[in-house]
Amino acid sequence: MSNSTDQELVAQCLDSCESAWQQLYSRIEKTVLYIVRWKQWGFSYQQIEEIGQESLNSFFSALDTFDFNCSLETFASTIARNTCISEIRRQAAAKRSGERFAVSVEGYDFVNGSGGKDELRLLHAEERRQLLLALRQLEESSRTILRLRYYDECSYKQIAQQLSIPEGTVASRLKRSLQHLKKKLAECTDC
């Protein structure tokens, strides 16, 4: 569609024209769902439905700010992509938070807070010690890629540039390095 047609469609939507909303919805829904269904996100069917709906809601909420510097499809796909990234970050934060506090040692329940601050510091010190021991047992290439991703917080693209490897290789090396680290950590629990 041309830019002027898009402007007319958006103007009609903002004037509460039901047929314009239906036309815009059917046009944008395909773009949003294409992005949200991308297998690499790893979303379940239910998550796809929820994130797709959230993306569409965000698109329609932001419609009055759309400046027509790009197509409506590009605008919708950017919103969908950002919504997916936000969900991945939210899941990762929830997972980290859950793993960090779902620990009990010698009768202290750190989830419900019955352990004191000293015990919590002791626990974190012990976890750090075990992590450092496990990391030292990894190959240098594994330590490097883990450091770049989780300590330096580099994106896959930045890691690929620094290591002169394709982005897809970054993902597979990270996965493999995390698996090795998990194995070493399991071995270190008796260290």
Accessible surface in RSA format (square Angstrom, percent):
REM  Atomic radii and reference values for relative SASA: ProtOr
REM  Chains: A
REM  Algorithm: Lee & Richards
REM  Probe-radius: 1.40
REM  Slices: 20
REM RES _ NUM      All-atoms   Total-Side   Main-Chain    Non-polar    All polar
REM                ABS   REL    ABS   REL    ABS   REL    ABS   REL    ABS   REL
RES MET A   1   130.94  67.8  50.87  33.7  80.08 190.7  65.88  56.0  65.07  86.2
RES SER A   2    62.30  52.6  46.88  62.6  15.41  35.5  52.52 111.8   9.78  13.7
RES ASN A   3    80.47  55.5  71.02  68.6   9.44  22.7  35.01  84.3  45.46  43.9
RES SER A   4    64.45  54.5  60.32  80.5   4.14   9.5  40.21  85.6  24.25  34.0
RES THR A   5    49.60  35.3  48.99  49.7   0.61   1.5  28.12  37.8  21.48  32.5
RES ASP A   6     6.41   4.5   6.41   6.4   0.00   0.0   0.08   0.2   6.33   6.3
RES GLN A   7    81.14  45.4  77.07  56.3   4.07   9.7  18.30  39.0  62.84  47.7
RES GLU A   8   105.17  60.4 100.61  76.1   4.56  10.9  39.02  75.5  66.15  54.0
RES LEU A   9     6.28   3.5   4.26   3.0   2.02   5.1   5.92   4.2   0.36   1.0
RES VAL A  10     6.27   4.1   6.27   5.7   0.00   0.0   6.27   5.4   0.00   0.0
RES ALA A  11    50.04  46.0  44.03  67.9   6.02  13.7  49.05  69.1   0.99   2.6
RES GLN A  12    87.39  48.9  85.76  62.7   1.63   3.9  23.54  50.1  63.85  48.4
RES CYS A  13     1.60   1.2   0.00   0.0   1.60   3.8   0.00   0.0   1.60   1.7
RES LEU A  14    87.87  48.9  59.70  42.7  28.18  70.8  61.91  43.5  25.96  69.9
RES ASP A  15   117.70  82.4  89.69  89.3  28.00  66.2  27.71  65.2  89.99  89.7
RES SER A  16    91.22  77.1  68.86  91.9  22.36  51.5  34.55  73.6  56.67  79.4
RES CYS A  17    45.38  34.3  37.21  41.5   8.17  19.2  18.92  47.9  26.46  28.5
RES GLU A  18   117.05  67.2 112.67  85.2   4.39  10.4  53.17 102.8  63.89  52.2
RES SER A  19    75.26  63.6  67.15  89.6   8.11  18.7  48.00 102.2  27.26  38.2
RES ALA A  20     1.96   1.8   0.00   0.0   1.96   4.5   1.96   2.8   0.00   0.0
RES TRP A  21    69.81  28.0  69.21  33.5   0.60   1.4  61.72  32.9   8.09  13.1
RES GLN A  22   110.07  61.5 103.34  75.5   6.73  16.0  37.54  79.9  72.53  55.0
RES GLN A  23    83.48  46.7  76.03  55.6   7.45  17.7  34.30  73.0  49.17  37.3
RES LEU A  24     0.00   0.0   0.00   0.0   0.00   0.0   0.00   0.0   0.00   0.0
RES TYR A  25    80.93  37.8  80.93  46.0   0.00   0.0  60.70  45.6  20.23  24.9
RES SER A  26    59.77  50.5  57.47  76.7   2.30   5.3  41.24  87.8  18.52  25.9
RES ARG A  27    46.45  19.5  33.98  17.3  12.47  29.7  35.22  48.1  11.23   6.8
RES ILE A  28     0.00   0.0   0.00   0.0   0.00   0.0   0.00   0.0   0.00   0.0
RES GLU A  29    53.25  30.6  53.25  40.3   0.00   0.0   3.46   6.7  49.79  40.6
RES LYS A  30   156.05  76.1 145.71  89.4  10.35  24.6  97.10  87.4  58.96  62.8
RES THR A  31    29.57  21.0  23.09  23.4   6.48  15.4  18.81  25.3  10.76  16.3
RES VAL A  32     0.26   0.2   0.26   0.2   0.00   0.0   0.26   0.2   0.00   0.0
RES LEU A  33    29.43  16.4  29.43  21.1   0.00   0.0  29.43  20.7   0.00   0.0
RES TYR A  34   173.51  81.0 161.95  92.1  11.55  30.1 120.09  90.2  53.42  65.9
RES ILE A  35    27.67  15.7  26.13  19.5   1.54   3.7  27.66  19.9   0.01   0.0
RES VAL A  36     0.46   0.3   0.00   0.0   0.46   1.1   0.00   0.0   0.46   1.3
RES ARG A  37   128.24  53.8 115.71  59.0  12.53  29.8  37.64  51.4  90.60  54.9
RES TRP A  38   142.32  57.1 132.86  64.3   9.46  22.2 114.75  61.2  27.57  44.7
RES LYS A  39   186.01  90.7 166.09 101.9  19.92  47.4 116.31 104.7  69.70  74.2
RES GLN A  40   135.47  75.8 105.71  77.3  29.77  70.9  20.30  43.2 115.17  87.3
RES TRP A  41    39.20  15.7  28.16  13.6  11.04  25.9  28.55  15.2  10.65  17.3
RES GLY A  42    62.46  77.0   0.00   N/A  62.46  77.0  33.06  90.7  29.41  65.9
RES PHE A  43    23.09  11.6   2.34   1.5  20.75  54.0   2.46   1.5  20.63  59.0
RES SER A  44    58.11  49.1  45.78  61.1  12.34  28.4  51.91 110.5   6.20   8.7
RES TYR A  45   167.93  78.4 158.73  90.3   9.20  23.9 122.59  92.1  45.34  55.9
RES GLN A  46   121.37  67.9 117.61  86.0   3.76   9.0  37.19  79.2  84.18  63.8
RES GLN A  47    49.24  27.5  49.03  35.8   0.20   0.5  17.69  37.7  31.55  23.9
RES ILE A  48    25.12  14.3  25.12  18.7   0.00   0.0  25.12  18.1   0.00   0.0
RES GLU A  49    77.83  44.7  71.10  53.8   6.73  16.0  26.79  51.8  51.04  41.7
RES GLU A  50    97.59  56.0  88.22  66.7   9.37  22.3  44.68  86.4  52.91  43.2
RES ILE A  51     6.48   3.7   6.48   4.8   0.00   0.0   6.48   4.7   0.00   0.0
RES GLY A  52     0.85   1.0   0.00   N/A   0.85   1.0   0.85   2.3   0.00   0.0
RES GLN A  53    90.18  50.4  87.87  64.2   2.31   5.5  38.39  81.7  51.79  39.3
RES GLU A  54    96.13  55.2  92.14  69.7   3.99   9.5  30.31  58.6  65.81  53.7
RES SER A  55     0.08   0.1   0.00   0.0   0.08   0.2   0.00   0.0   0.08   0.1
RES LEU A  56     5.17   2.9   5.17   3.7   0.00   0.0   5.17   3.6   0.00   0.0
RES ASN A  57    79.27  54.7  75.75  73.2   3.52   8.5  25.17  60.6  54.10  52.3
RES SER A  58    44.23  37.4  36.16  48.3   8.07  18.6  20.58  43.8  23.66  33.1
RES PHE A  59     0.09   0.0   0.09   0.1   0.00   0.0   0.09   0.1   0.00   0.0
RES PHE A  60    43.47  21.7  33.67  20.9   9.79  25.5  34.01  20.6   9.46  27.1
RES SER A  61    89.24  75.4  59.66  79.6  29.58  68.1  40.62  86.5  48.62  68.1
RES ALA A  62    27.82  25.6  23.74  36.6   4.09   9.3  27.82  39.2   0.00   0.0
RES LEU A  63     1.28   0.7   0.08   0.1   1.20   3.0   0.08   0.1   1.20   3.2
RES ASP A  64    99.76  69.9  69.42  69.1  30.34  71.8  22.12  52.1  77.64  77.4
RES THR A  65   100.63  71.6  73.87  74.9  26.76  63.8  71.58  96.2  29.04  43.9
RES PHE A  66    16.82   8.4   2.28   1.4  14.53  37.8   3.95   2.4  12.87  36.8
RES ASP A  67    93.42  65.4  70.29  70.0  23.13  54.7  37.49  88.2  55.93  55.8
RES PHE A  68    42.19  21.1  29.25  18.1  12.95  33.7  29.25  17.7  12.95  37.1
RES ASN A  69   128.51  88.6  90.83  87.8  37.68  90.7  31.73  76.4  96.78  93.5
RES CYS A  70    53.46  40.4  36.32  40.5  17.14  40.3  32.36  82.0  21.09  22.7
RES SER A  71    49.03  41.4  37.49  50.0  11.54  26.6  37.74  80.4  11.29  15.8
RES LEU A  72     0.02   0.0   0.00   0.0   0.02   0.0   0.00   0.0   0.02   0.0
RES GLU A  73    53.90  30.9  53.34  40.4   0.56   1.3  36.07  69.8  17.82  14.6
RES THR A  74    66.70  47.4  63.34  64.2   3.36   8.0  41.19  55.3  25.50  38.6
RES PHE A  75    39.41  19.7  38.05  23.6   1.36   3.5  39.41  23.9   0.00   0.0
RES ALA A  76     0.09   0.1   0.00   0.0   0.09   0.2   0.00   0.0   0.09   0.3
RES SER A  77    15.81  13.4  15.81  21.1   0.00   0.0   6.44  13.7   9.36  13.1
RES THR A  78    53.98  38.4  53.98  54.7   0.00   0.0  43.70  58.7  10.28  15.5
RES ILE A  79    26.36  15.0  24.64  18.4   1.72   4.1  26.08  18.8   0.28   0.8
RES ALA A  80     0.00   0.0   0.00   0.0   0.00   0.0   0.00   0.0   0.00   0.0
RES ARG A  81    99.03  41.6  99.03  50.5   0.00   0.0  36.15  49.4  62.88  38.1
RES ASN A  82    82.45  56.9  80.16  77.5   2.29   5.5  25.98  62.5  56.47  54.6
RES THR A  83    14.97  10.7   9.74   9.9   5.23  12.5   7.03   9.4   7.94  12.0
RES CYS A  84     0.00   0.0   0.00   0.0   0.00   0.0   0.00   0.0   0.00   0.0
RES ILE A  85    58.58  33.3  58.18  43.3   0.40   1.0  58.58  42.2   0.00   0.0
RES SER A  86    65.73  55.5  59.45  79.3   6.27  14.5  31.80  67.7  33.92  47.5
RES GLU A  87    26.97  15.5  24.42  18.5   2.55   6.1   5.83  11.3  21.15  17.3
RES ILE A  88    63.64  36.2  62.66  46.7   0.98   2.4  62.71  45.2   0.93   2.5
RES ARG A  89   169.67  71.2 164.42  83.8   5.26  12.5  59.63  81.5 110.04  66.7
RES ARG A  90   136.00  57.1 128.52  65.5   7.48  17.8  75.18 102.7  60.82  36.9
RES GLN A  91    55.46  31.0  50.02  36.6   5.44  13.0  27.59  58.7  27.87  21.1
RES ALA A  92    38.71  35.6  31.95  49.3   6.76  15.4  38.11  53.7   0.61   1.6
RES ALA A  93    45.98  42.3  42.33  65.3   3.65   8.3  43.51  61.3   2.47   6.5
RES ALA A  94    55.54  51.1  39.30  60.7  16.24  36.9  47.60  67.0   7.94  21.0
RES LYS A  95   137.95  67.3 127.33  78.1  10.61  25.3  80.35  72.3  57.59  61.3
RES ARG A  96   135.42  56.9 131.97  67.3   3.45   8.2  58.63  80.1  76.79  46.5
RES SER A  97    52.60  44.5  51.51  68.7   1.09   2.5  21.73  46.3  30.87  43.3
RES GLY A  98    36.52  45.0   0.00   N/A  36.52  45.0  36.02  98.9   0.50   1.1
RES GLU A  99   106.40  61.1  89.86  68.0  16.54  39.4  47.77  92.4  58.63  47.9
RES ARG A 100   109.76  46.1 101.72  51.9   8.04  19.1  28.69  39.2  81.08  49.1
RES PHE A 101    83.97  42.0  83.90  52.0   0.07   0.2  83.97  50.9   0.00   0.0
RES ALA A 102    70.79  65.1  43.49  67.1  27.30  62.1  45.52  64.1  25.28  67.0
RES VAL A 103    36.65  24.1  31.30  28.3   5.35  12.9  36.42  31.6   0.22   0.6
RES SER A 104    78.20  66.1  50.24  67.0  27.96  64.4  17.86  38.0  60.34  84.5
RES VAL A 105    59.42  39.1  55.44  50.2   3.98   9.6  59.42  51.6   0.00   0.0
RES GLU A 106   160.17  92.0 118.69  89.8  41.48  98.8  54.97 106.3 105.20  85.9
RES GLY A 107    78.80  97.2   0.00   N/A  78.80  97.2  42.93 117.8  35.87  80.3
RES TYR A 108    83.53  39.0  83.31  47.4   0.22   0.6  45.84  34.4  37.69  46.5
RES ASP A 109    43.54  30.5  43.39  43.2   0.15   0.4  19.91  46.9  23.63  23.6
RES PHE A 110    17.59   8.8   5.82   3.6  11.76  30.6   6.51   3.9  11.08  31.7
RES VAL A 111    89.32  58.8  63.37  57.4  25.96  62.5  63.58  55.2  25.75  69.8
RES ASN A 112   119.52  82.4  84.87  82.0  34.66  83.5  29.23  70.3  90.29  87.3
RES GLY A 113    55.74  68.7   0.00   N/A  55.74  68.7  30.50  83.7  25.25  56.5
RES SER A 114    78.16  66.0  45.49  60.7  32.67  75.3  52.55 111.9  25.61  35.9
RES GLY A 115    16.19  20.0   0.00   N/A  16.19  20.0   0.33   0.9  15.86  35.5
RES GLY A 116    34.92  43.1   0.00   N/A  34.92  43.1  31.22  85.7   3.70   8.3
RES LYS A 117   161.48  78.8 152.06  93.3   9.41  22.4  96.89  87.2  64.59  68.8
RES ASP A 118    96.53  67.6  92.00  91.6   4.53  10.7  30.00  70.6  66.52  66.3
RES GLU A 119    49.57  28.5  46.67  35.3   2.90   6.9  14.86  28.7  34.71  28.3
RES LEU A 120    53.45  29.8  53.45  38.2   0.00   0.0  53.45  37.5   0.00   0.0
RES ARG A 121   148.31  62.3 144.32  73.6   3.99   9.5  71.07  97.1  77.24  46.8
RES LEU A 122   125.56  69.9 121.20  86.7   4.36  11.0 124.83  87.7   0.74   2.0
RES LEU A 123    18.80  10.5  13.77   9.9   5.03  12.6  18.53  13.0   0.28   0.7
RES HIS A 124    40.59  22.2  40.34  28.0   0.25   0.6  23.20  23.9  17.39  20.2
RES ALA A 125    47.36  43.5  40.79  62.9   6.57  14.9  42.45  59.8   4.91  13.0
RES GLU A 126    64.50  37.0  61.90  46.8   2.60   6.2  36.46  70.5  28.05  22.9
RES GLU A 127    61.38  35.2  56.40  42.7   4.98  11.8  36.40  70.4  24.98  20.4
RES ARG A 128   142.14  59.7 140.74  71.7   1.40   3.3  64.18  87.7  77.96  47.2
RES ARG A 129    95.03  39.9  90.45  46.1   4.58  10.9  65.28  89.2  29.75  18.0
RES GLN A 130    31.98  17.9  31.98  23.4   0.00   0.0   0.64   1.4  31.34  23.8
RES LEU A 131    68.60  38.2  68.60  49.1   0.00   0.0  68.60  48.2   0.00   0.0
RES LEU A 132    89.17  49.7  89.10  63.7   0.07   0.2  89.10  62.6   0.07   0.2
RES LEU A 133    50.02  27.9  49.51  35.4   0.50   1.3  49.51  34.8   0.50   1.4
RES ALA A 134     0.00   0.0   0.00   0.0   0.00   0.0   0.00   0.0   0.00   0.0
RES LEU A 135    41.19  22.9  41.19  29.5   0.00   0.0  41.19  28.9   0.00   0.0
RES ARG A 136   160.87  67.5 140.18  71.5  20.70  49.3  58.01  79.3 102.86  62.3
RES GLN A 137    89.29  49.9  60.84  44.5  28.44  67.7  34.12  72.6  55.17  41.8
RES LEU A 138    10.90   6.1   3.89   2.8   7.01  17.6   6.03   4.2   4.87  13.1
RES GLU A 139   131.40  75.4 120.85  91.4  10.55  25.1  53.22 102.9  78.17  63.8
RES GLU A 140   110.44  63.4 104.42  79.0   6.02  14.3  61.09 118.2  49.35  40.3
RES SER A 141    69.16  58.4  55.70  74.3  13.46  31.0  47.32 100.8  21.84  30.6
RES SER A 142    13.68  11.6  12.10  16.1   1.58   3.6   1.61   3.4  12.08  16.9
RES ARG A 143    76.05  31.9  73.44  37.4   2.60   6.2  25.99  35.5  50.05  30.3
RES THR A 144    27.58  19.6  25.86  26.2   1.72   4.1  19.51  26.2   8.07  12.2
RES ILE A 145     2.16   1.2   2.16   1.6   0.00   0.0   2.16   1.6   0.00   0.0
RES LEU A 146    10.14   5.6   9.05   6.5   1.09   2.7   9.05   6.4   1.09   2.9
RES ARG A 147   112.31  47.2 106.26  54.2   6.05  14.4  53.13  72.6  59.18  35.9
RES LEU A 148     6.00   3.3   6.00   4.3   0.00   0.0   6.00   4.2   0.00   0.0
RES ARG A 149    76.81  32.3  72.25  36.8   4.56  10.9   1.61   2.2  75.20  45.6
RES TYR A 150   122.67  57.3  98.03  55.8  24.64  64.1  82.62  62.1  40.05  49.4
RES TYR A 151   177.65  82.9 155.74  88.6  21.91  57.0 110.37  82.9  67.27  82.9
RES ASP A 152    62.80  44.0  34.96  34.8  27.84  65.8  19.51  45.9  43.29  43.2
RES GLU A 153   141.37  81.2 117.24  88.7  24.13  57.4  33.67  65.1 107.70  87.9
RES CYS A 154    13.34  10.1  12.33  13.8   1.01   2.4   1.01   2.6  12.33  13.3
RES SER A 155    48.52  41.0  44.73  59.7   3.79   8.7  43.32  92.2   5.20   7.3
RES TYR A 156    79.91  37.3  77.34  44.0   2.56   6.7  45.16  33.9  34.75  42.8
RES LYS A 157   121.71  59.4 120.69  74.1   1.01   2.4  64.30  57.9  57.41  61.2
RES GLN A 158    88.07  49.2  87.19  63.7   0.88   2.1  22.57  48.0  65.50  49.7
RES ILE A 159     0.00   0.0   0.00   0.0   0.00   0.0   0.00   0.0   0.00   0.0
RES ALA A 160     9.11   8.4   7.44  11.5   1.67   3.8   7.68  10.8   1.43   3.8
RES GLN A 161   120.59  67.4  97.17  71.0  23.43  55.8  45.97  97.8  74.63  56.6
RES GLN A 162   111.92  62.6  76.99  56.3  34.92  83.1  37.56  80.0  74.35  56.4
RES LEU A 163    56.13  31.3  36.60  26.2  19.53  49.1  40.96  28.8  15.18  40.8
RES SER A 164   102.33  86.5  67.62  90.2  34.71  80.0  47.39 100.9  54.94  77.0
RES ILE A 165    27.54  15.7  16.79  12.5  10.75  25.9  20.93  15.1   6.61  17.9
RES PRO A 166    94.32  68.7  82.18  74.9  12.14  44.1  93.90  77.5   0.42   2.6
RES GLU A 167    87.27  50.1  80.81  61.1   6.46  15.4  26.27  50.8  61.00  49.8
RES GLY A 168    54.34  67.0   0.00   N/A  54.34  67.0  41.15 112.9  13.18  29.5
RES THR A 169    41.00  29.2  36.55  37.1   4.44  10.6  19.68  26.4  21.32  32.2
RES VAL A 170     0.00   0.0   0.00   0.0   0.00   0.0   0.00   0.0   0.00   0.0
RES ALA A 171    41.19  37.9  36.31  56.0   4.89  11.1  36.66  51.6   4.53  12.0
RES SER A 172    53.20  45.0  45.03  60.1   8.17  18.8  41.52  88.4  11.68  16.4
RES ARG A 173    87.35  36.7  86.51  44.1   0.84   2.0  17.13  23.4  70.22  42.6
RES LEU A 174     3.63   2.0   3.63   2.6   0.00   0.0   3.63   2.5   0.00   0.0
RES LYS A 175   134.26  65.5 130.35  80.0   3.91   9.3  76.90  69.2  57.36  61.1
RES ARG A 176   121.13  50.9 120.22  61.3   0.91   2.2  44.45  60.8  76.68  46.5
RES SER A 177     4.37   3.7   4.27   5.7   0.10   0.2   0.03   0.1   4.35   6.1
RES LEU A 178    70.64  39.3  66.92  47.9   3.73   9.4  67.28  47.2   3.37   9.1
RES GLN A 179   102.59  57.4  94.64  69.2   7.95  18.9  40.58  86.4  62.01  47.0
RES HIS A 180    83.62  45.7  82.57  57.4   1.04   2.7  56.88  58.6  26.74  31.1
RES LEU A 181    19.24  10.7  19.24  13.8   0.00   0.0  19.24  13.5   0.00   0.0
RES LYS A 182   156.02  76.1 152.95  93.8   3.06   7.3  97.35  87.6  58.66  62.5
RES LYS A 183   127.88  62.4 121.07  74.3   6.81  16.2  70.60  63.5  57.29  61.0
RES LYS A 184    55.45  27.1  55.45  34.0   0.00   0.0  14.32  12.9  41.12  43.8
RES LEU A 185    55.45  30.9  54.97  39.3   0.48   1.2  55.17  38.7   0.28   0.8
RES ALA A 186    66.62  61.3  48.80  75.3  17.81  40.5  55.90  78.7  10.71  28.4
RES GLU A 187    89.06  51.1  69.20  52.4  19.86  47.3  48.30  93.4  40.76  33.3
RES CYS A 188     0.53   0.4   0.53   0.6   0.00   0.0   0.00   0.0   0.53   0.6
RES THR A 189    85.67  60.9  64.44  65.3  21.23  50.6  52.15  70.0  33.52  50.7
RES ASP A 190   135.32  94.8 100.92 100.4  34.40  81.3  36.28  85.4  99.04  98.8
RES CYS A 191    77.77  58.8  28.18  31.4  49.59 116.6  40.02 101.4  37.75  40.7
END  Absolute sums over single chains surface
CHAIN  1 A    12839.5      10910.7       1928.8       6942.9       5896.6
END  Absolute sums over all chains
TOTAL         12839.5      10910.7       1928.8       6942.9       5896.6
